[in-house]
Amino acid sequence: MKKKHYMCTHTWSNPATIKDIIKQQGEMTDKEFFAGLKTEKAETLQHWMGKDDFFFCHWYAEDEQSIIDVLEKAGLNDIIVTMPNEMQRYVTSHQITNKKLTNPFD
């Protein structure tokens, strides 16, 4: 099955666990972070987190369930709530193609 781009909005299911999780992640490298969120069917490509209640990840996956499966394998489904949204248009300044933009409504 062909992989597609997804943006996932995440939030904490139990805000009391935030400090412990952030501390654990502080012991990881970026390489370890991405390796822990990757299977043949889904992988995290980018991650954004600030001090707000929501944080975001860019996934490349076969489908939404493949993302949930990776999060389950990593033990994260018990501590975060995830809303994946497929993005039909994906462009990045890191890879300029000079092609016309995809119409997500086609």
C-alpha positions, 0 to 999 in steps of 0.5 A, spaced: 500 500 500 502 506 498 504 511 504 500 518 504 502 524 509 498 525 515 498 531 520 497 528 527 494 533 533 496 530 539 494 532 547 495 528 553 490 524 556 492 525 563 496 532 564 499 529 570 504 525 566 507 530 562 513 532 566 515 525 567 514 523 559 518 530 558 523 528 562 524 521 559 524 524 552 530 529 555 534 522 555 533 521 548 536 523 542 532 525 536 535 519 532 532 515 538 526 519 538 524 517 530 527 510 530 522 509 536 516 511 532 517 507 525 515 501 522 514 499 515 507 502 515 508 508 518 513 513 521 514 520 524 517 525 519 517 531 524 515 533 531 513 540 534 511 541 541 511 547 545 508 549 552 500 548 550 496 542 551 497 540 543 503 538 540 503 535 532 507 530 528 508 529 521 507 522 519 508 518 512 503 512 513 499 507 509 493 509 513 491 512 520 490 505 523 498 504 522 499 510 526 495 508 531 499 501 531 506 505 532 503 509 538 501 503 541 507 499 540 511 505 543 506 505 549 504 512 548 496 510 546 495 510 554 498 517 555 496 521 549 490 522 544 491 522 537 487 525 531 490 523 524 488 527 518 491 525 511 494 531 507 493 530 500 497 536 499 504 536 501 510 541 499 516 543 503 521 548 502 526 543 503 524 540 496 522 545 491 520 541 485 517 547 481 510 543 479 503 545 480 500 544 487 495 538 488 488 540 489 486 537 495 479 537 493 480 533 487 
